[in-house]
Amino acid sequence: MPVKPRGSLGTSRQLTRRLVRSLIRNSFKPHPLFKNGHAQTILGLACTRYLPMSISDLGEERLFELEPNVRLFAHCHWQSDRTLHPTLLLVHGLEG
């Protein structure tokens, strides 16, 4: 049986299981007044937070190509060991 290098993610099935377990352990619990998704959206618009960032806080600039002629520019802040901490990029609202 081959030995995987330290920090290896393993198969995609193993990674999927790890991600599902993590999501179950750390599930989102909204405030009782804002259990409705619409109420959460309105609250997010009404209570906007502005996070001041200095130039050094911008992180690594990445250009993701989502499909031909569709690109997304992002400032990425990675964990110290990327192989042990996979990143999932969720994008909402690109339909136009």
N, C-alpha and C positions, 0 to 999 in steps of 0.2 A: 504494500500500500504506500503510495507516494506521500511524502510529508509536505504539507503546505507551508510556505514561508510565514514567519511570524507577522501578524498584522494583515494577513490575507482575509478577504471577505468571504471566501468560499463560493459555493454555487449561488446562482440567483435565487433558487428556492430557499436556501438557508438564509440569505439576506432578507428575502420577503418575510420569512418567519420571524426573524429578529425585529424587523420594522413593525410587524403586526403586534408582537408582544410589547414593544415599547409604546405603541399607540394605546393599547389596552391599559397598560400600567399608568400612563400619564394622560388619561382621557380628559377632555375639556368639560368643565362644569360651569355653565353660565350662572350669573346672579339670578335668583328666583324671579326678579322683575323683568329680566331680559332673556327668558328662555326662547321666545319667538325670534326666528331669524330676521324678520322684518324690523323688530324692535332693536335688535343688535345693529342692523345697518343704520337706522336712524340715529341711534346713540353714537355710533362711530362718526357720523357726519356732524353731530351737534357738539361732541367733545373731542375736537381735533387736538392731537398732541404734536408739538413741534420739538424735535430733538436737535439741539444745536450740535453741529459736527465741525471739527477743525479739519484742515486739509489732510493731516496725518491720519484721521479716522476714516478716510474714504475707502480704504481697503484695496483689494486687487481689482483692477478693471477687467471685465470679461465681456466678450461679445458672443452671445449664443445665437446660432443659426437654427431657428425653429423649423423652418421649411424653406424651399427656394425663395429668395427675395424677401424673407421675413426674418428680421434680426432683433434681438433684445439686448440692450446695453445694460450692464449691471455692475454695481460695486459690491464685491463679495468679501465677506468676513468669514474665514475658514477656521475650523478647529485646528489645534496644533498638529494632529496626526490625521490627515484626510482619509487614510485607508481604514481607520478604526471608527470614523465618524462620517458615514455617508451623508450626502446632501441631496435633498429633494427640492426641485425648483417647481413651484406651482405658479401658474400665470392665469389670471382671470381677466376677461374683457378685451381680448384681442380681435374680436369678430368685426370691429369697425365702428 
